[in-house]
Every structure is written in C-alpha cells, then in structure tokens.
Amino acid sequence: MTDGAGDAGGESADASSPSGEGEVTDQSGTAERTHIDYGVDSGPAVPDTTDPDFEEPGWYLNRELSALSFQKRVLAEATDPRTPLFERLRFLSLFTRNTDEFCMKRVGGLKQQMAGDVTELSPDGRTPAEQWELALETLAGMFDRQDACYRRVVGELLPEAGAEIVEYESLSTERQRALRDHFRAQILPTLTPLTVDPTRTFPFISNLSLSLAVQTRADGEAPKFSRVKVPENQPRLLDVADVVGGAGQASERTRFVLLEEVIGHNLDLLFPNVEVVSWSTFRVTRNAEVRRNEEVAEGLIEMIEGLLRDRRFATVVRLEVSSEMSQSVREFLATQLDLDEREVFERTAPLNLRALDRVRELDRPDLSLPSWTPQPHPRFAALDEDADESVFDVIREDDVLVHHPYHSFDGTVQRLLSAAAADDDALAIKVAIYRTTHDSKVIESLIEAARNGTEVAVMVELKARFDEENNLRWVRRLEEEGIHVAYGTVDLKAHSKTALVVRREADGVRLYSHVGTGNYHAETARAYVDLGLMTCDPAIGQDLVQLFNSFTGHSDQRDYGTLLVAPSTLRPALVERIRAEAEIASAGGEGRIVAKMNALEDRALTAELYHAAAAGVDIDLIVRDVCRLRPGVEGVTDTVTVRSVVGRFLEHSRIFYFGNDGDPRYYIGSADWMERNLDRRVEAVAPIEDTDLRARLDEILDLYLADNRRAWEMAADGSYVQCRPADAADVLRDVQQTLMDRAAARGPDEAD
C-alpha cells in the first residue's frame, strides 16, 4: 500500500467545526478539531509500560462506553455546520435509532446480568452493575446534547430555510379549529384511553411506543391517570397546510405540527365532561436480550416464535419523559414500570426524533447532499448480451470485486442470482441469508430457480436479531416452494455472506462463488459500505460446498483449504498472521497490519495486537465503533493508530491486510474481531489473490487512512479527535465522496 492522499472528493476546506455542545468557528483560518470524550470515566489508568502485562484490565477499554463514543460521533455530524441541514436532521434521527437499539440490547443485557447476579468482570475490570451505571450516566449527557442540537437545528436553522415544526398554541384560532376538525374526524376514532382506577390496572406499554400521560379529574375526585397511545399508523408530523387547506392566510413557509400536540390540545373530546388537569408525553424501552433455551425447545421455529412473544413483554430498561411532566406523574410511571430513577430521562426535545425523516421528504435539494445512484460495475457494464456474453463469462475471465453502494447491488450480486435462476445449465444454487428485504428479489430469484428445476438450498438465520419475524416469513414461503431450508445451528448464528452457483459447462461442472461483507439486502446495499468477491476459483467453491453441507447436513467440518471460517479456522489464522508480523518486526523487518472492521472487541486478539505493536509492527486500525485497544501509549503502541469514519453511508466492510515481509496477504469477509464472531458465529473470510483486486484494496485502504473530513482518531484514553486539514492549503479528503466520484468516472473499459 502507498501513502497517497487520495482525491479531494469535491469539497473545499471549511474553517468551521462542531464542538461537543454546539457549533464553533475558529477565526484563525485553521480548523479547530472536535474532541469527544470516551465517557464519564475512561476506566483504569494505563498500567506501567516498562514491563507491560497485557493481562491487566487497564489495557482494555470498556465496550459499552466505546460503543456510546461512536454514537457521540454520529451526533457530532448533526452539530457540524459543514453538514447540509437535512443531513443534520438525518443524523439526529439516526442517533435516536442507534441509542434505542443500544438501550434495548446493551443496557438490557447488563440489567439482565444484574438480575441474574452475574459477577463476572468485563475485560476492563468492571461488574455489570458498574457498566450499567456508567452507561446510563453517559446516555443522560448525550441526550442533553441531542436536545440542545434539536433546538439549534430545528428551532433556529430550519425556520431560516423556510420550514418549521410549530407549537399548536402558536397557530391562529382558525387553524386550530381546522386541526380540531381533523382530529375529530381522522384521529379521535383511532384512540383508546386507558384509565387506571381501582377496577382497571396499569396498562401494558409497548416497546418504543409514544404515549400521552393524562391526568383528569371530576368534581370532588382525586386526579386519575390515563394512558393514550399516539397512533403509529398516523403521520407523526402533520403538514398544517394539508390539514387546514384554505383556512387562514397562505404562507411560503412549510409548517408541521406534532401529532401528540394535536391530541393533547383536544383531549376534552376524548375525555368529555371531566377536567383535563395535565398531559405530557412518555416513551418506554424494553429489553431485547431475552433468551430461549434452544436445546429444550421442540424446534427452532417454536423457539423464535416464543422469543418474539417474550421480547414484546420484556422488562422495561428506560423511560423517557417530556420536561412538562409533573413530578407526581413521573414517580407514578417509574413505580408502575419498576424503574430506578437513573433509568428515567427527562427530555426537552420531542420524544423519538425518528419523525424528522418526514421533514427530509420536502423537495429541497439545496438542503441535502447530492443524490447518489450506485453505478454499474465496469466489468458487467462492458458485457455484450447481444453476443451471448453472460455474467458467468465475466467471472470466469477474472475475479470481480464489488463495492457497495458505489457499485449497484442489482447489477452485480442480484444479476448473478437472477442469471443463475434463468439458466438451464445451473445445477444448484445455495445462499446464506442473514438479513434481507421484505420484498427480496434474492428470494424471488431462488424461487424462480426452484421452479425451473434447479436444486436450491437456503440457509436462513432465524436468530438474526430484530429480523426474526421477517426471516420466519421467508422460511415459510421457501418451504412452500419445496426449497431446502436450514434455520441455523444450536449455539451458533450463521452470519456468513456467501452464495454458490453450481453450473454445467463444456469442460465440466464449475463453481461460481460470492463471499461478501454485507447481507443479501438490496436496501442496505444502498446505504452500507460493503465488499464482495465474485470468483470461480475452485478452491473457494469447494470450501463453500463444505460450508453449505455443514448448514444442511450432519457435519463437523473443521478444515477448509482456502476460506477462513469461524468458529474453526478463522481465529487461529488471524493469530498466526499477527504473530508472523511480530516476528518480522522483531527480526528487523517491516511488520505491517491494516485492518478495517466494525468492532475490535475480542480480548485475546487485542492482546495479540499489543504484543505485535510492542515488537514494532506498524498497525493501522479502521474501526467503526467498539475498540478495546489503546493506541498511542508511549513505548507500547506508538506504532498504532485507530480511526473511525462516520459519513453518509454506514461503514460495514471488513478488510484485513498483513505485510508478510513483502508477500502481502489480503482478506475480506463477514467477521468483526469480536468474541461472538470468532467463537459463536459461522463466518467466512476469503483471501484476495488477484493482483488488480489487491491494488483496488490498497487504494481503498489508503483513502481511509488519508481522510480528513469523515475520520476521527482515537487517543490512548479512548477519546476521539476529528481529523481536519492541517492548514488552509491542505486538500480536504472525504473517502466516501472520493469513492463515489471514482465510481461515477470509471467507464466500461476501466475494469476493477
């Protein structure tokens, strides 16, 4: 790999920058860099570096705080004035989605461990209770920053751009009357007030639903509590002009009003002839870390159906309340939901900012990033179908590296599966599905293939969290078509992104393989950065044959010739490669490791990287979120950098490079360096042998290491500093924009 800086990505340097709390501009002409703390407590101090013992907890950063640090970087995009306004709204919405999931999974898991009296310490030496307390304390500060960002972006900047979210009471009497008529006709019939009194118990509150807490009183009675759920099948943001029609004066400004405001200000129609004392909003989050014993369940499908039921009624792990809520109602809710005060978060912004996506539907390209359409892959774009050239001809000629969302999913991976489905010479198609869309063309191609007489086998992972119901639906559809379906294995999730087409050709049977880093999911392929190898290398094909046989048959396959497969060969192979680089450096050579992944959580691999760094190996890690390793520790990890990239697309690709003393090794695949991926999931990582494809990976990694717009660098304490141009003359380098520019510029004659 080179030290090339890459392209500017079409942007010019900007001297303004976001701070942790808002926006600042450095007037000196050199951009001030944003600093994000690791968390409330960065954990144990770095141990003595004179004779480092990598068994000590101080060498390992906390997973939960590291994950929350990533969410701070997401929120920083919403505060960054260089980011177009509608993109800032998107990041506010994404922050809500991400922290919802963190609370459901991570906070829920910690609370479950506490309830089970788990005393095992995390690698950084903390109990589950200590991590739970730190996570909640960190979240409280992050929510305050999100609320402040909402006031700035939505309260100040959005109105300047000609749109606003207004309070119901600020509207004219005539418009309020029109909204009241709309409420009476369209909303009121859908509402169900649930009152708590001696004959009616506290109602069930569904996960992430938005509710009104209403206090009503009749003459001479104490106030009563009622819950009113804000309907999810109604628009959360009502366009006032759409509802009001010709009422009031016309305005060039687009005005939205929140659905809960319309409901709250018309509660007298829902509670007639009683006094509405107060109303406020609240939202609960339930634990998603529910478990079912796979070994005692009658079947995996039964277990998944039970898990979905259990998750619906799982323990509440967070309560969000609006700042208008009275202390008495707040205490009542916390008591009924059995929550500690630390689990209650008071918000000044509207609860659940996912609704901001509605504003982004306005036709305002000046407030958005330029639209992006994934491009045809040069190799497939040059294909001459009139001359009977096929996708198989392209792959047979040379391996193909596809890069989403820069390359079209439909024009590459889906094209292969569609071609195989319609191909009379296709003998079998096998695909491992972890997540896919509700209207998946991938599944439809497999059904078409089966109807055409091709043998089809599909591994559908029913335990893919939050996609269980969708995957269960596809399992039933596939089985109705007579397709062989495997659901997964006990204690292992099938997370590999692999497909195999077996084809009869003039010189015998040939195997066409796809090994990727992303799911067979057309929607995420437009929003996630992923890589895939398409090849007819017989060694990889035979390994996939064995892998799919292990999914569907009675097999204890442990040896693979070319692929690195978890949980059998991947971990030892990674350890071997890291240690080899350490030996090269110890002998005076140039040890070199570059690894891009979503998370570096595994303690053992982190320790191996520490030993390699101490031996002098140059290590560049591009880790999207969780990272336990401390870079930049004097005398130990001076040669290590850790970068995180946050941009318009979610970074999801995994690339592993080992210098190997001048004979480098390149790999891509589905596995992060996490204990679960290495030991409790089926993962597949493929070597990249083609010289041109290796050069392409070099180019990609160089761009990530040179980015000074989307990248953040970690310090030894786990905090992050946003990368900026060194001075006004320095070129601004945005890796994602550069890759878009290059994909758009590559023509059919320029192969990847």
MOURHU-V871006 format. One line per field, one symbol per residue. phi: phi as a letter, one per 40 degrees, with the letter a starting at -180 (. if undefined). psi: psi as a letter, one per 30 degrees, with the letter a starting at -180 (. if undefined). Layout:
BEGIN
phi->???
psi->???
END
This chain:
BEGIN
phi->.bbdcgccggbbcbccacbcbabbbccchbccccbbccicbcgdcccdccacbcccdccbcccccccccccccccccccccccddcccccccccdcdccdccccccccccccccccfcbcccdcgbcdcccccccccccdcccccccccdcccccbcccccgaabbcdccccdccccccccccccbbdcccbcbccadbbccccbccgccbbcbbbacdgbcdbcbbbcccccbccbccdccccgccgccacccbbbcdccccccbccccbcgbcccaaabaabbbccccbbcccbccaccdccccccccccbcdcbabbbccccccccdcccccccfbcdccbbcbccdcgccccdccccccbccbbcdcbbdcccdcccccbcccgcbdccccccadbbbbcccbccccbcccccccccccccccabbbbbbbaccbccdcccccdccccgccbbbcbccccdgbdccccccdccccccgccbbbhbcgbccbcbbabbbbcbdchcbbbbbbbbbccbcccccbbcababbabdcccdcccdccccccbbcabcbbbcbccbcccbcdccccccccccccccccgcbcabbbbacabbcccccccccccccchccbbbbbcbcaccccgcdgbbdcbbbbbbbacbccbcbbbbbcffgbcbbabiccccbdcccbbbcbbbbcbbccccccccddccdcccbdbbbcbbccccgcbbccbdcacccccbbcccccccccccccdcbcc
psi->llgkfalfggllkkfllklffbklkjfffkkkkkkkleaekgaklklkfeikjgfkfffklkeeeeeeeeeeeeeefffjffkkefeeeeeeeeeeeefeeeeeeeeeeeeeeefghkfkklfggkleeeeeeeeeeeeeeeeeeeeeeeeeeeeeeeefgglljlkefflleeeeeeeeeeeeefeeffkjkjkkaffklklkjlkgkklkjkklklkgllkkkkkjkjkfglkejkjeeeeebfkaklkfkkkkkkefeeeeggffffikglkjelklllklklkfhlkkjfffkfleeeeeeeeeeeeeglkkfkkkklffkleeeeeeeeeeghklffgkjkkflkkigffffeeffkiiffgllklkjklkkeefffkjffggkleeeeeeellkjkjkgekkeefdeeeeeeeeegkffkekkkkjjekllfhkfeeeeeeeeefggkkkkkjjjfgjkfgeeeeeeeeeeeefggkkkkfllkgkkjfkikkkkkkklegakkkkkkklfllijeeffffkjllkkklgjfeeeeeeeeeeefefajkhkfkkeekjkkgdfeeeeeeeeeeeeeeeefggaikkkkkklekjfkeeeeeeeeeeeffgkkkkkjjeckjfkjlgkkfehfgkkkkkkjafkkkflkkkkkehhfilkkklafklileeeffgljlkkkkjfkeeeeeeeeeeeeeeffkgeflkkklfgflkkkklkeaffkkkjjeeeeeeeeeefklffjl.
END
